[in-house]
Amino acid sequence: MIPYFHFTTIPLGPISIQVWGTMVALGILAGAWAAARMAEHRGQNPKFIWDLTFWVVLGAFLFAKLFMVFYDPLAILATSGFSLIGGFIGAMLFGIVFLRKKQVDVWAYSDTAVFGLPLGLCIGRIGCFLIHDHPGTLSDSILAVAYPDGDRLDHGLLLSMNGLLLFLAFLLLAKRRAQTGTYLIVFLIWYGIVRFILDFYRAVDGPIVDARFFGLTPAQYASVVMGCVGLWYLWKRNPWRQRSNV
């Protein structure tokens, strides 16, 4: 059983640093760095990755807030509360527009950018775990956290672990000289499946309960779309039929 500890701020003299925001910022930087390294390895311009990161983050935060209306219409007025799935949608839209304006290969650069995404999610979700804003159902699992009201799964922790496992899988794929499109396809299918399953274990009682429509959370519906898009890409642009360009 994992002990319960709750950190929202880190006091540094006269100022306090927000834990969640700090971890998200570190995750963004780490993910962008990993993607930029992959761009160098593929002979792409890493500057485009750093520029892309700015627009992707802008779109992600905007749509992450807008998507919250599916959970709680009043959440859009609050300074906290963001939906990662909404963030994916905004990041995709803003990213595609940016890459098209730069007149580069959207497919290739998107795949490179996605390479760093699991690392960013791993670090950023640690912030969710430290503030415990995504409690799960009661559980006797060894991964359960000893919440004050009982042992519960914590989705910040589980999704952070998922990000780490996916990034390790990406590193193995990179060693095998993965074809262009591999990271994007694997991410869409992997994350879509994992998120769909994990949301069944989100809390159904307590102070923080996700909205559900016909028994599923908004993120689960979006996860189905993600998985289907990944499978469509796999069928349409199967990267394993291509020659290696890494």
N, C-alpha and C positions, 0 to 999 in steps of 0.2 A: 504494500500500500504506500502511495506517495503522500508525504505530509502536506498539509495545506498551509500555504503562506501567501500573503496578499500584498503586492507592491503596486502602487499607482504613481508615486513620485519618488525621485531620488534627491534629497536636499543637498545642495552644494553651496554652502555659505548662505548668502541672502536670497538665492534663487533656488527653485525646485525644477527638476527636469521631469517631464512626463515620460513614464516608462513605456507606455504603448507607442507613443509617437517616436520615441528614440529608437525602439526596436524596428519599427516600420521603416524609418529612415536608413538604418543600418542595413536592413534587408534589401532596400532599393539599391543602395550603393554596391552591396556585395553581388547582387544579381546582375547589375549593369556591368560591373567589372568582369564577372565570369563570361558574360555575353561578348564583351569587347575582346577578351582573350580569344574566344572562339572565332570572332570575326577576323582577327589577325591570322589565326591558324588556317582559315579558309581563304585568305587573300582578299577579304573584304575590307572596307574602310571602317575602322573602329570608331572614328568620329561620328559616323552616322548612328552608331549604337547609342552613344552618349546623348546626341541630339534627340534621337528617337525616345530615349528614356524620359526626357522632360515632357514630351507631348503625351506619351503613354501614361505617365503618372498623373498628369492633368486630367486626361480623359477618365482614368480609373477612379480618381477621387470624386469627380463630378457624378459619374454614373453610379458609383458605390453609394453615394448619398441619395440619388434619385430612386434607386432600386429599393431603398428602405421603405418606401411608401407601401410596398407589398407586405411588409411586416407590421408597420405601424405608421399610418399617415402623418402623425404628429412628429415622428422621428426626423423628418426632413428639416424641421425647425430647430432641432437640437444640434449642439456642436459635436456631440459624440454619436456613434451609431453609423456603421458603414457595412455594406454588403460586398463581400469579395467577388461573388458571381457578377454583381452589377459592375464591379471594377473591371472584371475580365472583358465585359461587353464594351465599356468605354475605352479601355486600352486598345482593343482590337480596332474600333472605329477610328480613333484618333491616329493610331499607328499606321493603318492602311492609307489614310489621307496624307500623312507626312511622307511615307515612302513613295507614294505615287507622285507627289510634288517633286521629290528628289530624282524621279525617273530612274529608280534602281529596281532590281528584281525583288518584288514584294514577297514572293514565296520564299526566296533564299534568305533574305534579311529577317523575315518573320521567324523562320526556323532558327536562325542564329540567336535572335533575341530571346526566344523561348528557352534556349539552353540554360540561361541563368535564372529563369523564373522559379524553379523549385528551390534553389538556394535562398532566394529572396523570401519565398513563402516560409521556409523553415525558420529563418531568423525573425521575420515579422510576426509569425504566429506565437513565438515565445512571449512576445508582448501581450497577446491575448491570454496566454496561460498565466502570466504573472498577475494580471488584473482580474482573471476569472470571469470574463464577460460572456463565455459560451459554456455554461455548465451542461452536463449530460445527465443521463438517467442514472438511478441508483445501480450500483454494480459491486460485485465482489472480485472483480478482475485485479490482477497485480498492477494494472495501469490506472486503477481508480485512484482518485484523490480524496483525502479525508476531509471533505467539506464539513462545516459546522453542523449541517442537518443530515449528514450521512455520507457514506462513501459513494462518490459519483465519478463517472467518466468526465474528462475535461476536453472539449473539442479543440481548444487552443493547443493543448499538448499533442493530441492525436494528429491534428493537421500539420503541426510542426514536424512530427516524426514522419508523416507521409511525405512532406517536402524533402526531408533528408534522404529517405529511401529512393525517391524519384531522382534526386540529383545524383546519388551514387549510381543509379541505373544509367543515367545520362553519361557519367564518366566512363562507365564500361562500354557504352555505345561509341563514345568518342575514341576509345582505344581501338575499337574495331572499325574505325573510320566510317562512321554512320553516314548514309547518303543524305543529301539535302531533302528536308521534309520529315525526316525520321523523328526529330525531337518534337515538332509540332503535332504530329499524328499521335505519338505515344503519350504526350501530355494530355491531349483532348480526351483520349480513351481512358487512360489511367485515372486522371483526376475526376472525370465524369463518373466513373464507376465507384471510386472510393468515396467521393462526396455524397453520392446518392445513398450508399449503404450507411455511412456514418450519421447522416441526418435522422435516421430512424432511432438513433440513440441520443438525440438531443432531449433536453429536459421537457417534460410534459407537466411539471408542477414547479412551484417555487416562484421567486420574484422575476426570473428571466425565462420566458417561455416563447418560443418562436411560433409565429402564425402558421396555420396549416390550412390548406384548401384541398378538400376531398382526401384528407389523410396524409398529404405530402406538403413539405415546405416549398416555398418559392425556389430555393436553391436546388431542390431535387428536380423540379421541372426543368430548370436551366441546365442541370447536370445531364439529364436525358438528351437535351439538345446538343450539349458539348460532345457527348459520346457518339451520337449519331453523325455529327459533323466530322468527327475523327474517323469514323468508319467509312464515311463517304469519301473523305480524302484518301484513305487507305485503298479504296477501290478505284478511285479516279486517278490518283497520282502515286501509285505504289512506289515508294522510294527504293525498295529492294530490287526493283527491275532496272534501276539506273546504274550507271557506272559511278564509282566513287569519285568525288571531286573535292575531297578533304585532304 
